[in-house]
Structure formats: structure tokens, C-alpha cells
Amino acid sequence: MSSEKSLKRIAAMHDISGFGKCALTIAIPVISACGVEVSPLPTAVLSTNTGINGFVIHDCTPYMEDYLNHWKEIDLNFDAFYSGFLGSSDQIRILSNALQVFKPELFIFDPVMGDNGLIYKTYTPKMCEAMKSLVAYADVITPNLTEACKLTGRKYDDKNTSPSDISSLCRELSNMGASSVVITGIERDNLLVNCILDKRGYNERPVNLLPYRMHGTGDLFASVLTGGLLTGHSLYESVDSAADFVLFTMEKSQDYAQSDRRGVCFEPYLHLLSGGIYNE
């Protein structure tokens, strides 16, 4: 008598761009390669990512509640929700309601709000305030320094990022309700440090800092981390896997034409995520 295998399922609430890798065009292939079924919930459809001039955008907010209602009608269940860029206060409300209705065991909250001390132009003060309410739902939150400061009300200061500074920032997010905190991409000399606070305490995981940047790496990191968690790996294992895979694919991307426009070229290396974490 054969027994059915279980397959984890995650709802990924992100935007999708036709060109310029980010959001769902990263989340779907990466998490699928880890062995997890992805149900996309698009927040917006764009011709390219917002870093390319003249992009065209279609807001999906008017359809999202009907989309979720249909999922509920057909009794669809999710092991996890994973959210990234949100386009309006309505979308924040819709996500909050969906978490209460579907009650996933795991919510990975990547608060894609800004970088380098600047908040994206689409984020109004009202939206930034509303994003704080989602922290309390988060089993894992993965902000960069800019986003962590905005959510906690701290002044952004990339000159004071010592372990004591970042651990204090992590604890503020934990006090807001997040079960585990991963502040990503702290730069110290020639290292890029991902800083973790969970029930075991505070820990830092460094990798080499490359002398160039590529778009899509934040979404790639959060997606690989999510795939690791959904396949039974620890938070530390999943963070290390994500950091190592991003570093590896950034280095490999230098061999591909137009990687500066395309974003990180991870597709040829998805097989290295088989089993849920990066294995070179």
C-alpha cells in the first residue's frame, strides 16, 4: 500500500515584473527549487522593476480580496505566508486579514520599504505606520537597516552598527512582536553581516562583502531563507544558506551579459538548492 507524500505550500504575496529580477520572479523558482509549492498572490504587475525608467505598473489591489476569498472557498490551506513589497495601506490590511483567516504556521515578513536610509517614494507616512502592525504577526522578519530603523522609529545611522547597536535594534523589533529577527546586510569593513535574534539569543553570521551591488539580491536572500525554513532547516542554517547562495550567484553573474540590468543570474544554479538549502 502506497502512502501519499506531503508537499508544503506557501502563499507568496509580492509584485511581479516582466523584466529585472525581483519579487515573484525570484520567489517562485527559488522556493520551488527548495521543494515547496508556491501559490503567488500578486500585489502589482509591472513591465520591469522600478529601477528601470518608464516602467508600467498595474495595481492588483481591487482583485486581491476576491482572490483570497476564492482560496478560502475551495478550502486551500497554507503552511506559510511570505510577503514582500506592498503597494498601499489597503494591501497591508488585506494581508493582515488573510493571516487571521488562513492562520499559517509560519509568516515570513520581508518589509520591503527602502534602502540606504531612504524610504521608497510609494510609501506614505500612513503606510509606514501600518507596516508596524504586521511585525506582531511575524515569525521571522528580515529587514535591512533602513527598514528596521523605520519600523522602530530609530534614526538611520549606518556609521553606528556595532553588535551592541544592532542587537538593541533587533530587540526593539522583538518587543514589537516578531518571534525571530534577521537584520540583513550590515556592512563592516570587508564583511557583510546578517544579524539574528531568536530564542537562543543574538548571533551574527558574516560573509565576504563584494565590491559591487546587484538588484534582486534582497529578494533572493529572503526567498532562499524561506525555502530553508519550509523544508525543516533551522533559522541559522537557512540564513547561512541564503547568504552563501547570494554571494555565489552574484560572483557567477559577472559571467553573464547585461547582469547589471537583469539582476542576479541565479537560474543556472537552482539545482544547488535541492533539499531546501544551498549545497555547492
Order of alpha helices (4+ residues) and beta strands (2+ residues): beta-alpha-beta-beta-alpha-beta-alpha-beta-beta-beta-alpha-beta-alpha-alpha-beta-beta-beta-alpha-alpha-alpha
